[in-house]
Amino acid sequence: METLSTPLISLPRHTNPPSLTVNNDHQHHPVFSLINQCTSLKQLKQIHAQMLRSGLFFDPYSASRFFTSCAFSSFSSLDYARKVFDQIPQPNLFTWNTLIRAYSSSPEPIQSFKTFSKMLYESPYFPNKFTFPFVIKAASELVSFRLGQVFHGMVIKFSLDDNVFILNSLIHFYAICGDLELAYRVFLMIGEKDVVSWNSMISGFVQGGHFDKALELFREMEAQNVKPDDVTMVGVLSACTKKKDLEFGRWVCSYIEKNEIKMDLTLSNAMLDMYMKCGSIEDAKRLFDKMEEKDIVSWTTMVDGYAKLGEYDVAKCVLDAMPRPGIATWNALVSAYEQNGLPKEALATFQELQLSKNVNPDEFTFVSTLAACAQLGAMDVGEWIHANIKKQGIKLNCYLTTSLIDMYSKCGNLEKALEVFHSAERRDVFVWSSMIAGLAMHGHGKAAIDLFFRMKEAKVKPNAITFTNLLCACSHSGLVEEGRMFFNQMGPVYGIIPGVKHYACMVDILGRAGLLKEAMVFIENMPIIPSASVWGALLGACKLHENVELAEQASSRLLELEPENRGALVLLSNIYAKTGKWNNVSELRKRMRVSGLKKEPGCSSIEVNGIIHKFHAADNSHPLCMDIYSKLYEIVARLKLFGHVSNKSQLLQLVEEEDMQEQALNLHSEKLAIAFGLISVEPSQPIRIVKNLRVCEDCHSVAKLISKIYDREILLRDRYRFHHFSGGHCSCMDYW
């Protein structure tokens, strides 16, 4: 660590002058009691004027006393404090340190360095043991490793490297910068460690993900008879929480009680968080009920904990019981619904938040709600959120930009997604990757590849997600050679080791193109064990190309890995049905009944005027059921006039009667959704449908014909991609 021994800032050649003499009369001047009684900036300015008139402001001691109040009072501002500082003829070292300290905790910690530098060159003072902890804190705030090392070097230069306060600051700094090895070396250098030394190192290990080392250090601290405080225990509890070690967490809680460690609100919240995240609702509720003081963190921990454990009703009850729910609490519930596959509930909670009018949604609310809109295909709500973001003047960061692109892409409005992408001021790897994914799911494989090359030109380094999206684009567009090229370049060119998802994508690319033997050889030569997703990709390709023999092999391997994977059995059953092997279908269906596995029911949804309408096969629960079926019968009649014959190979169960076969196909959920769209959506607007499963071939051909007969644009999103139907054609070119 040779760089630490030499400061990287050249210092002026002078030493600290002797302290200025303080007029003893000034120390007891009545103005100081008035400063302490100030409750507004206006009062502070009045005292400032009085001190200027009387000349008291020009006494270094008096000026420093007044300046300290300006810098740290709750009603003042740093801008005003800086103006006061600039008026002081000869600020003393205490005053310089006060300004450096104030800036180190401000939104602009860089000003701390500028003030420090100005002190070096414009004042007669050198930094002392009170200066360095604050500039090191500012370096921590900025996570500026280089600047922190400069200050460490200066500490050594000024022979202050035995000062425990400075060394504690350095431990925290190096830990924040992610260099735990250097942090620990500084920790070991401290001769007489105080409790802050131990706390800083324990906290550093926790933040760096070394939870066992944090707990080991706590035991060492105990062995050396250093009494832990509430900050220590917060760090130890955080380690237990991350490890999900309920048993040790309970021991820590009893240790706190036994050693009479001060139980402030922060420590109580840490205990609450540990219990919740370790899965002990009973302990958490018991502690929560007996807490005399609760803040928004306490309430939010309970809401978030219940929601993540699937206790949504209880979570909602806790939120309703809050005196004034903060936005963080609402966000916890919205996010939990969205992340656990309950987007409808997420939107309902968001709408309730809007109606409450007690708190405004923030960017985290919008990110979660936009993700829920993307799942449901709820573009009306998504567009309203986008408009609201603009109305509130919220600047689009990369998280919001990515969420908007994802929402518009998944809701079928690729043009709007591209508009958001092109208007973004800053694009990180996730923004680029999201746009590549949007182009991929809409079948624009070559456009996705072009965007990837533009990403490279913009000097944005791709990550594993980028390549997953890129390979999906190749798969959906039949770009086999391009897929091979990108897969083979991942490691050598981009330094990204292909993961299971990339291998599954490659199998999908080969399988969809009918290269089933090559796909099988590819799987056999994989350097990692093929996962269920790899065999699933092969099985899907076997269904597409009606390869029963290979399908049986793929499903067998898939079921070895996941015995209860209903998707594997359903896919194999579909292949048997498609090839007319009804005995095999019956055997598989029987196996599923015996094991309690059920086929995921097909479901299609459509948004009209901000309301999501959901349909299942042969559904008759909709209020407009009679109108929908009347429209459906009209569609069937018009299709026959155009010579359409139902594709009965799509029947996944044995139906012997000819008319019943056709009826079974006509009642698929997407056909009901299309019929509803024709009677509910303005002719000038596209009909947007979201299907939870892969669209069947009969529904696909029917949707193409409907788009021609009724002159309507239909956008259908199935489990894998988008289909744009217009004028009797589909954007997928029948390759899906």
QUIHU-V319967 format. One record per helix or strand of 3 or more residues. SS is the DSSP state (2 for helix, 1 for strand). FROM is the first residue (numbers start at 1). LEN is the number of residues. If there is no record, write none. Layout:
ss,from,len
SS,FROM,LEN
SS,FROM,LEN
This chain:
ss,from,len
2,2,4
2,24,4
2,31,7
2,41,14
2,56,3
2,60,13
2,78,10
2,93,12
2,110,13
2,129,14
2,145,13
2,164,13
2,180,10
2,195,13
2,211,13
2,230,14
2,246,13
2,265,13
2,281,10
2,296,13
2,312,10
2,327,13
2,343,14
2,363,14
2,379,13
2,398,13
2,414,10
2,429,13
2,445,13
2,464,14
2,480,15
2,500,13
2,516,9
2,532,14
2,548,14
2,566,13
2,582,14
1,603,6
1,611,6
2,625,17
2,648,3
2,658,9
2,669,12
1,687,5
2,697,13
1,714,4
1,722,5
